[in-house]
Amino acid sequence: MNDEENWVEETASTQYLKVGEYRKKPIIVEAVQLTEENVVEVAAWCEGVPYSRGGVLITTLEGMMMAMPGNWMVKGVEGEFYPVADSIFHKTYDEVEG
C-alpha cells in the first residue's frame, strides 16, 4: 500500500462517525405515472422531451434522466422534477384524498 492508500484507509474509519436516523417531512408533491399513452402530456408538464420506447428525457437537479413507462414523474418542493420507480413510489408516497 502506498501513502495515499494508507491515509484513505486510516481516515475512512467509521469508528467516530455519528450517524443519525431521519424521517422525511410530510410534504405533498404532485405526481403522475408515465404510460405509453400519456408520454406527450407528461413531457409537456415536466418540460421534458418524449424519447424512444415511450420514455421521457428530463433535466433533474442531478443531471439528465430518463423516465420510462411505469415510472412516476414527481414535482418536488422546489418545482424540480424527477422520476421514481413504481415500487419506490408506493413505499414512499400515499395518495392525498381530496
N, C-alpha and C positions, 0 to 999 in steps of 0.2 A: 504494500500500500504506500502511496506517496503522501506528502504532507497535506495536500488538499483533501484527499480521501479520508485521512485521519481526522482532519478538522471537521468535515461533514459528519463523520460517524460520532465524534465527541459532542458536537453541538446539536445533533439530531435526537439526542436522548429526550424522551418524554417524561423522564423521572420528575421534573419540576414543572411540567406543563399543567396548568389548571384549566380543565375542560368543563364547561357548564352545560346544562340542558336548557333548551329554549322551546317555547311553543309559539307557533305562528299566531299573529294577531288576527282576530276575527274581522276580516275586511270583506267587502263584497266586490267582486270583479265581474266584468262582462265576459261571456264566453260563448262560442258556437262550435259544434262538432263539424269538421270538414268531411264532406261526402263528395262523391264524383258528380253529383247533381248541383252542388252549390259552390263549386270552385270559383267561378267568376265573381259571384256576390261576396264570398269571403275575402277573395283577393282585393276587391274594391274596398271592403270595410277596413282591412288592416294595411292598406297601401302596399300590398304585395303584388306579385306577378304570377299569373297562372303558369304552371310548368307542366312538363310531360308527365304522363301516368296519373293525372288528376291531382298533382301536388300544387302547393303554393310556396313560392320563394319569398321570404320576408327578411327585412333587416331588423335584428334584435339588438339589445344592448351588448350582447356577446359576439355580434357579427351576423353574417348571412346564415339563415337556417331554412331547412325545407320542412314543410308540414305536409303530411300525406293523409289520404282519406283514412278516417278513423281517429286521427289526432284531434285534439281540441285546440282552437285558437283562443288565447286568453289575452284580454286587455288589462294590463296591470295598473297599479295605483298612480303611476306617473304618466299613464297614457301609452306606455310601451306595449308591444305585442310579443307573444312568444308561444310556440307550440308546446303542447303537453300530450304525452301518450295517454290513450284512453284509460289504461289500468292505473296510472299515476293520478290522473284527473279524478277518478272516482274514489281514490284513497285520500285525496287532499281537499276536495270540494263537495259541498252539499248544495242542492238546488234551493234557491230562495223562493218561497211561496209569495205570491202577491201579484 
